[in-house]
Amino acid sequence: MGGDDLCSDDDYLNPSVDDFPEENQIVEVAGEVEQIGGKRKREDDDSIHEVTTRKTSMNLLINAGRDLEKQKADVQAKFLWTGLKHYVQLKGESISSDMKIEDFHLRTSNAESLLNRLKDVISIKKLKKWKPIGSPMVIILCISARRSVAVLKELSALKIRAAKLFAKHMSVDQQKDMLKDQSFGMAVGTPNRVRVLCNDEGRGKAPLYLGKTTHIIIDCHVNQKGYTVCTLPDTAPDTMDFLKQKVIPQVKKRRDIKISFL
């Protein structure tokens, strides 16, 4: 799983496809590859196919993840489902079609700024009156701690109590104590830290849980290398694991929780 680095500079291939592919295109691979890295030839065709498939799939996902906040709900839902399948398969696991995200599970906005997009998809009045402890009304997933700070600054005009769920600010134990004792309308953090706080059940309920949460926001910020929180190698596995293990089960059993790309 990834971490909470302030800057993630993993070396991956640059995207080379311009349009979001159909699901069957994600696994299309050229029939034969003569060289890997321009240095040596692979003898095993099966190994070539597997390596090329993973690189091709990753490139397509990277490109599809850009400007996702501007797309319609059905495109966003397709991206999520494709991304989930991709990362689950990389772990050698499987995912049931019952876990598939549909367009009605998402809420979209055409506003220009993050603040205005947030206002479009949630009730600010309800946000300001939020009381449940340990289950923020809104959880925002960001690509890094630095981006989390930027999001908090951009949303500071709302004057909402926000939990800072990322490294370089507080330890995990400090964040556990904070979530158990205080109510936050909003939580902003990195996928790894959010996932850790949701999974640490200890003697009972985890310090962070989604039982009352009504909105999961996936921040669509693109870093200098063209990655988002859903495609950066350091954050994508944690993002998809959090969605699969915590978010989708809630979405499937409750009508009052939505996902948004903002």
N, C-alpha and C positions, 0 to 999 in steps of 0.2 A: 504494500500500500504506500501511498505517497505521504508527504509531510506537509509542514506549514511554512516552507521557505518564503522569505520576503521576495526573492527573485529566483525564478526557476529557469535555467538555461539549458535544458535537455536538448541534445542534438537529435532531431528527427528530420525526415525528409520534408521538403516544402511541398505543399499541395499543388496538384497539377490538373484538377478537374474543375470546370466552371459551374456546373449545375448539380443540384442535389440529385443523387441517383435513386433509381428504384431499388428495392431491397435485393433483387437478384443480381444487380450490378455490383453490389458491395463485394461479392465473392468471385467476380469474373477476373481471370488472370490469363496473361498470354501463355500460349501452349508450351513455349520453350524459352528458357533463359540461358544464354551462353556464358555470361560472366556475372559474378557478384562483386561489386566494388571495383570492377575493371582490373582485377588482379589475378583471379584464379577461377577455373571452371568447376562447377559442381557436377559430380557424376550421378548423384542420386536425384532422379526426376521428382520423386515425392517430396524430398526436402526442399527442392527449388520451388515447387508449387506452394508448399506451406509458407516458406519465408516470403515469397512474392505476394501471396494472398494477404498476409498480415500487413505488409507495407502498403499495398494497394488499398486495403480497407481503411487503414489509418489515414492515408492521404485524402480519401473521399470524405471521411468523417471530419477531418480538420477543415476542409473547404466548406462543407455543409454547415458547420457550426458558426461560421461568420455571418453577422447580420441576421441571426436567427430571430431576434426580437422584432424584426420587420416582416416576418413571414406569417402566414395564416396558421391557425391552430392545427389544421390537418398536416401541414408540413412539419411543424414543431413536434407533433405526436409521432410522425414517421421517424424523425431524427432520433427522438428518445428511444423508441423501440429498437431501431437499428443499432444505436450506441450500446444499449443494454445487452443485446444479443452478442455484439462484438466482444465486449469485455468479459461477459460470462463464458463465452467460448474460449477466450484466451486462457481462462483459469481451468479449462477442461471440464466445465460444468454445463448444465443445461438450464433453460428457463421455459416455464410453461406459457402457452399462449394466453392463459388466463391473466397473466401479468401485464398484458399489452395495454399501453396508454392510448386512450382514444381522444379525439379532438375536444369532446365535451368535458374532459378532465382539465383542460387548459383555459386560461383567461388571457386575452391579448390586449394590447394598447398600441395606438398609432402616434402617441405623443412623442415629442422630440427629446425631452429631458427625462432622466431617471426619476426625478421627483414627480413629474406630471404623469409618467407612466404608472408609477406606484399609486397615485391618486385615482387613476382610472380603474384599477383592478381590486382595490380594497376600500373599506369604509374607514376613513381617517377618524371620524367621530368614534367609532367602535375601538379603533386602535388606541386612542388617547384614554379610553376608559378601561383598558384591559386589566384584568385582575388575577387570572390563574397563575399560580407559581410553578415554574419549571416547564411550562408549555407556552412559549411566546406565540402571539397571534401570527406573526410573520417571521420566517427564517430566510435569510438571504445568504446564498452560497457564493463566495468570491474566489478568484483564482489565486490570491495571495494575501498575506497580512497587510501589505502596503495598499493593495486595492481595497481591502476591507476598511481601512482608515479613510481612504478617499470617498467611499460610499457613505460612511458615517458623516463625513463633513458635508457631502452633498445633500443628505437628508436631515441635517441638523435644524433646518428651518421648521421642521415638524414639531420640534421640542418634545420628542418622545424618549422615554427611557429605553436605551438599547444595550443589550448584552454584547460584549466584545468577546467573541469566541474564536480566538486565533492565538498563535504563539507570539513571542516578542512583546507581550503585554502582561499576561497573567499566566500562572502555572495552571495545569489541569485541576489540581486540588483546590486552588483559589476559585476557579470557575465553578467547580462543583458546589462549593460552599455558597457562592453568590447565587446560583440558580435555585438552591434549596431554600434560601432565605428571602429572596426578593422576587417581585413580579416585574416582568419586562414585556412590553408590547411588541418589541422587535429584537431579533438577534441577528448579528452580522458576523460571519466567520468563514473559515476555510473548511472544505469538506472533511479533511482528516480530523480536525479538532471537534467538529460537530458530530461526526460519526463516533468518535471515542466517547464523548459525553452521552450520546444516546445508548451506547452499548454497555456502559458501566452501571449495571443494575445493582451491584453490591448486595445489600440485605433486602432490597425491594425494588421500588421504582427507580429508574435511571434519573440522574439529575436533570437531564434534558429529555423530554418525551413529546410526542406529537398528538397526544390524546385530545387536546383542545385547539391545537394549531389549525389555522384556516388557510394559510397560504405559504407555499414554498416558492421562493423567488430564485431563479437561476440567473445570476449576473452575466450579461453577454459581453463584457469588456474583452477586447482582443489585445493580447500583449505584443511586444515588439517582434516576436517571432511568428505571430499569426495564430496563436493558440487561445482557446477559451477555457473556462473551468471544466468544460465537458470533453476537451480534447488534449489538454496538456498532459503529458505522461505522468507528471508528478501529482496531478489532482483528479484526472479522469477516473481512475479505478475507484477512488474513495467516493467520488460523486455518484458513480453508477451503483456502487455497493449500498450507499445510503438510500438512494432511490429504490433499489430493489428490496432491501431488507426493512426499511422504515416507512418510506413515503408511499409507495404503491399499495401496500396492504391497507393503509389508512384511506387512500383515495378510492379503493375498491369497496370499502364498507361504509364510507361516509360521503354524503353529498355536499357537505359544507367545507371541504378542503380542496383547494385548486393549486395548480402549478402554473407559473408564468415565467417566460423568458423576457427580462427587462434590461 
